[in-house]
Amino acid sequence: MPVRILKILIITCWLILLGLLIQRDFFISSLGSNEQAALIRAKHEQYYGVYLNNKRIGYVMEDFRPLDDNIFQVRQQAELRLKVLSSIQPITMDLTAELDNTLRLNTFRFIFTSPFYTMQANGSTEGKTVHFTLDTGQATIKDAITLQAPPLLPLNQRGYLLDRLTSPGAKLKVPFFDPLTLTARESVITYRGREKLLLSSRIHNLHHFTESYSGMQIHFWLNDQGKIIKEKSPTGFVFQAEPKFKAMNRNNAGDQPQTSIGRGEFDEQLTIERLLESLGIKIPEQKK
């Protein structure tokens, strides 16, 4: 009797193991469309935490991907939380643009939204000229800006600099058009060489560059793939590459950020014009 029970147990275990083996090799679940879309987004998206006075005030997301062999699409979204008139005010920015296969600007659409001001701008490039329409809610302004060469957007993908600037001190003139400020600039990019930065408790060996224009200077650091890992703007903003969960974590930002832009703390005398100027936004005057 015990021998018979032992045989039954052995056969039962063998059948179970055989079933598990068949399930492993033949009943393999496929990756669903939602999971595939998530992997594609993770490949193309880059998130940045935004800091001011060493305090997190928001995030920026940039999605850069090819649509076909000749067109690239760029999507930038930003959300900031700034203390204005003794209360926390949300500011959102949304940019959608198409670039050609040399990363030159073709078309763009930019939206700026806040409780105290909104604007929407649309534009396209013809050769060296950017034509745009600005809607402030109170007026519609049409204008055009001509550069020395077809413009680039100041994106976080700048691998072309690593190809052109290979030794410390090397310089390159780059024509930029900024949809946020609706201004064009010819920046001088200077390669400063390799530099080690401690970011999020890790040491990164990065390429240090400076961008100079109109008496101002931006410092930014690229990895070997040409992505900006950190950037410091003249107005005090610091952008740092971070995982999505960290960049978008509002709890880390705090509910009462004591932030200031430019000189001095925000106070009751803060004007919309002063805040927009600190963010780099200057509304074009309507042509008569």
C-alpha positions as CSV (number, residue, x, y, z in Angstrom):
1,M,0.0,0.0,0.0
2,P,2.7,2.6,0.9
3,V,4.5,1.7,-2.4
4,R,1.3,2.4,-4.4
5,I,0.8,5.8,-2.7
6,L,4.5,6.7,-3.4
7,K,4.0,5.9,-7.1
8,I,0.9,8.0,-7.2
9,L,2.7,11.0,-5.6
10,I,5.6,10.7,-8.0
11,I,3.3,10.6,-11.0
12,T,1.3,13.5,-9.7
13,C,4.5,15.6,-9.2
14,W,5.7,14.7,-12.6
15,L,2.4,15.8,-14.2
16,I,2.5,19.1,-12.3
17,L,6.0,19.8,-13.4
18,L,5.1,18.9,-17.0
19,G,2.2,21.2,-16.9
20,L,4.3,24.1,-15.6
21,L,6.9,23.5,-18.3
22,I,4.2,23.5,-21.0
23,Q,2.7,26.7,-19.6
24,R,6.1,28.4,-19.5
25,D,6.9,27.6,-23.2
26,F,3.6,27.6,-24.9
27,F,1.2,29.9,-23.0
28,I,3.4,33.0,-23.0
29,S,1.5,36.2,-22.6
30,S,2.2,38.9,-25.2
31,L,3.0,42.5,-24.5
32,G,-0.2,44.5,-24.7
33,S,-0.7,47.8,-26.6
34,N,-0.7,49.8,-23.3
35,E,2.6,48.3,-22.2
36,Q,4.1,48.8,-25.6
37,A,3.0,52.5,-25.6
38,A,4.5,52.9,-22.2
39,L,7.9,51.5,-23.4
40,I,7.9,53.8,-26.4
41,R,7.1,56.9,-24.2
42,A,9.9,55.9,-21.8
43,K,12.3,55.7,-24.7
44,H,11.5,59.2,-26.0
45,E,10.6,61.1,-22.9
46,Q,12.9,63.0,-20.6
47,Y,11.9,64.6,-17.3
48,Y,13.5,67.5,-15.5
49,G,12.9,68.9,-12.0
50,V,12.8,72.7,-11.9
51,Y,14.5,74.4,-9.0
52,L,14.7,78.0,-7.8
53,N,16.7,79.0,-4.8
54,N,17.5,75.3,-4.2
55,K,13.7,74.6,-3.9
56,R,11.8,72.4,-6.3
57,I,9.0,74.4,-8.0
58,G,7.9,72.1,-10.8
59,Y,8.9,69.9,-13.7
60,V,9.5,69.9,-17.5
61,M,8.8,67.0,-19.8
62,E,10.2,66.8,-23.3
63,D,9.2,64.1,-25.8
64,F,11.3,64.0,-28.9
65,R,10.6,61.4,-31.6
66,P,10.7,60.8,-35.4
67,L,7.5,60.8,-37.3
68,D,9.2,59.6,-40.5
69,D,12.5,59.9,-42.2
70,N,12.2,63.7,-42.7
71,I,10.1,64.9,-39.8
72,F,10.7,65.0,-36.0
73,Q,8.0,65.9,-33.5
74,V,8.8,67.7,-30.2
75,R,6.4,68.0,-27.3
76,Q,7.3,70.0,-24.2
77,Q,5.1,70.3,-21.1
78,A,6.0,72.3,-18.0
79,E,4.2,72.9,-14.7
80,L,5.5,75.4,-12.2
81,R,4.2,76.5,-8.8
82,L,5.3,80.0,-7.8
83,K,4.5,82.1,-4.8
84,V,2.7,85.2,-6.2
85,L,0.8,87.7,-4.0
86,S,1.2,85.5,-0.9
87,S,-0.4,82.5,-2.6
88,I,0.8,79.5,-4.7
89,Q,0.0,80.0,-8.3
90,P,0.2,77.2,-11.0
91,I,1.8,78.0,-14.3
92,T,1.6,75.6,-17.2
93,M,3.3,75.7,-20.6
94,D,2.7,73.4,-23.6
95,L,4.8,73.3,-26.8
96,T,4.2,71.2,-29.9
97,A,6.6,71.6,-32.8
98,E,7.7,69.8,-35.9
99,L,11.3,69.8,-37.1
100,D,12.9,68.8,-40.4
101,N,15.6,66.1,-40.6
102,T,18.3,68.6,-39.8
103,L,16.3,69.6,-36.6
104,R,15.4,73.0,-38.1
105,L,12.0,74.4,-37.0
106,N,9.1,73.9,-39.4
107,T,6.0,74.7,-37.3
108,F,5.1,75.3,-33.6
109,R,2.2,75.9,-31.2
110,F,2.8,77.2,-27.8
111,I,0.3,77.8,-24.9
112,F,1.0,79.6,-21.6
113,T,-1.6,79.4,-18.9
114,S,-1.8,80.9,-15.4
115,P,-4.5,82.4,-13.2
116,F,-3.3,86.0,-14.1
117,Y,-2.3,85.6,-17.8
118,T,-2.8,83.4,-20.8
119,M,-1.3,83.4,-24.3
120,Q,-1.3,81.2,-27.3
121,A,1.2,81.4,-30.2
122,N,1.3,79.6,-33.6
123,G,4.0,79.9,-36.2
124,S,5.9,78.4,-39.1
125,T,9.2,78.9,-40.8
126,E,9.9,79.9,-44.3
127,G,13.6,79.8,-45.0
128,K,15.3,82.1,-42.4
129,T,12.0,83.8,-41.3
130,V,9.6,82.7,-38.6
131,H,6.1,83.9,-39.0
132,F,3.9,83.8,-35.9
133,T,0.5,84.8,-34.5
134,L,0.1,85.7,-30.8
135,D,-3.2,85.7,-29.1
136,T,-3.1,87.2,-25.6
137,G,-6.9,87.1,-25.0
138,Q,-7.0,90.9,-25.4
139,A,-5.3,91.3,-28.7
140,T,-4.0,89.3,-31.7
141,I,-0.6,90.1,-32.9
142,K,1.0,88.9,-36.2
143,D,4.7,89.3,-36.7
144,A,7.8,87.8,-38.3
145,I,11.4,87.5,-37.3
146,T,14.3,86.9,-39.7
147,L,17.5,85.2,-38.5
148,Q,20.9,84.7,-40.1
149,A,20.1,81.0,-40.8
150,P,17.1,78.6,-40.5
151,P,16.4,78.4,-36.7
152,L,16.7,75.6,-34.2
153,L,14.7,75.2,-31.1
154,P,16.6,75.3,-27.7
155,L,15.8,71.7,-27.0
156,N,17.3,69.2,-24.5
157,Q,18.6,67.1,-27.4
158,R,21.9,68.7,-28.5
159,G,24.0,65.8,-29.8
160,Y,25.1,68.0,-32.7
161,L,27.2,70.0,-30.3
162,L,29.3,66.9,-29.4
163,D,30.0,66.4,-33.1
164,R,31.1,69.9,-33.8
165,L,32.8,71.0,-30.6
166,T,35.4,68.4,-29.6
167,S,38.1,70.4,-27.7
168,P,37.8,72.9,-24.8
169,G,37.5,76.4,-25.9
170,A,35.9,75.5,-29.3
171,K,32.9,77.8,-30.2
172,L,29.9,77.5,-32.5
173,K,27.2,80.1,-33.5
174,V,23.7,78.7,-33.3
175,P,20.5,80.5,-34.5
176,F,17.8,79.8,-31.9
177,F,14.1,80.7,-31.9
178,D,12.4,80.5,-28.5
179,P,8.6,80.0,-28.6
180,L,8.3,81.0,-24.9
181,T,9.6,84.5,-25.5
182,L,8.9,84.7,-29.3
183,T,12.4,86.0,-29.8
184,A,15.3,84.9,-32.0
185,R,18.9,84.9,-30.9
186,E,22.2,83.9,-32.3
187,S,23.9,82.2,-29.4
188,V,27.6,81.5,-29.1
189,I,28.1,78.0,-27.7
190,T,31.4,77.3,-26.0
191,Y,32.7,73.9,-25.0
192,R,34.3,74.0,-21.5
193,G,35.4,70.4,-21.4
194,R,34.6,67.4,-19.2
195,E,33.3,68.0,-15.7
196,K,32.2,65.7,-12.9
197,L,28.9,66.7,-11.2
198,L,27.3,65.1,-8.2
199,L,23.6,64.7,-9.0
200,S,21.2,62.7,-6.9
201,S,24.0,61.1,-5.0
202,R,25.7,59.9,-8.2
203,I,28.8,61.3,-9.9
204,H,28.3,62.0,-13.6
205,N,31.1,62.7,-16.0
206,L,29.5,65.3,-18.3
207,H,30.3,67.8,-21.1
208,H,30.1,71.4,-19.9
209,F,29.0,74.1,-22.3
210,T,28.0,77.7,-22.0
211,E,25.6,79.6,-24.2
212,S,26.1,83.4,-24.5
213,Y,23.7,85.9,-26.0
214,S,22.7,89.5,-25.3
215,G,25.1,89.7,-22.3
216,M,23.6,86.7,-20.6
217,Q,25.1,83.2,-20.1
218,I,23.5,79.8,-19.7
219,H,25.5,76.8,-18.3
220,F,24.4,73.4,-19.4
221,W,25.9,69.9,-19.2
222,L,25.4,67.1,-21.7
223,N,25.9,63.3,-21.3
224,D,27.6,61.3,-24.0
225,Q,24.3,60.8,-25.8
226,G,23.9,64.6,-26.2
227,K,21.0,65.0,-23.7
228,I,21.1,67.9,-21.2
229,I,21.5,66.6,-17.7
230,K,21.6,69.9,-16.0
231,E,21.1,73.6,-17.0
232,K,21.4,76.8,-15.0
233,S,19.6,79.9,-16.5
234,P,20.6,83.6,-15.9
235,T,17.3,84.1,-14.0
236,G,18.2,81.5,-11.4
237,F,16.2,78.5,-12.6
238,V,18.0,75.1,-12.5
239,F,16.8,72.2,-14.6
240,Q,18.0,68.7,-13.6
241,A,17.3,65.4,-15.4
242,E,15.3,63.1,-13.0
243,P,13.1,60.0,-13.2
244,K,9.5,60.8,-14.0
245,F,8.2,59.8,-10.5
246,K,10.6,62.2,-8.8
247,A,10.2,65.1,-11.2
248,M,6.4,65.1,-11.0
249,N,6.3,64.4,-7.2
250,R,4.4,67.5,-5.9
251,N,5.0,66.4,-2.3
252,N,8.8,67.0,-2.8
253,A,8.0,70.5,-4.1
254,G,6.2,71.5,-0.9
255,D,3.0,73.5,-0.6
256,Q,4.7,76.7,0.5
257,P,7.8,77.3,-1.7
258,Q,9.5,80.5,-0.6
259,T,10.7,81.2,-4.1
260,S,11.8,84.5,-5.6
261,I,12.7,85.4,-9.2
262,G,15.3,88.0,-10.0
263,R,15.9,90.4,-7.0
264,G,13.9,90.1,-3.8
265,E,11.1,88.0,-2.5
266,F,7.7,88.2,-4.1
267,D,5.4,90.7,-2.3
268,E,2.1,92.4,-2.7
269,Q,3.6,94.9,-5.1
270,L,4.5,92.2,-7.6
271,T,3.1,93.0,-11.1
272,I,2.2,90.6,-13.8
273,E,4.7,92.4,-16.1
274,R,7.5,91.8,-13.5
275,L,6.8,88.1,-13.2
276,L,6.5,87.6,-17.0
277,E,9.8,89.5,-17.4
278,S,11.5,87.2,-14.8
279,L,10.3,84.2,-16.7
280,G,11.7,85.7,-19.9
281,I,8.4,86.6,-21.5
282,K,8.1,89.9,-23.2
283,I,4.8,90.6,-25.1
284,P,5.5,92.0,-28.6
285,E,4.0,95.4,-29.2
286,Q,1.1,95.5,-31.7
287,K,2.1,97.0,-34.9
288,K,0.1,100.1,-35.9
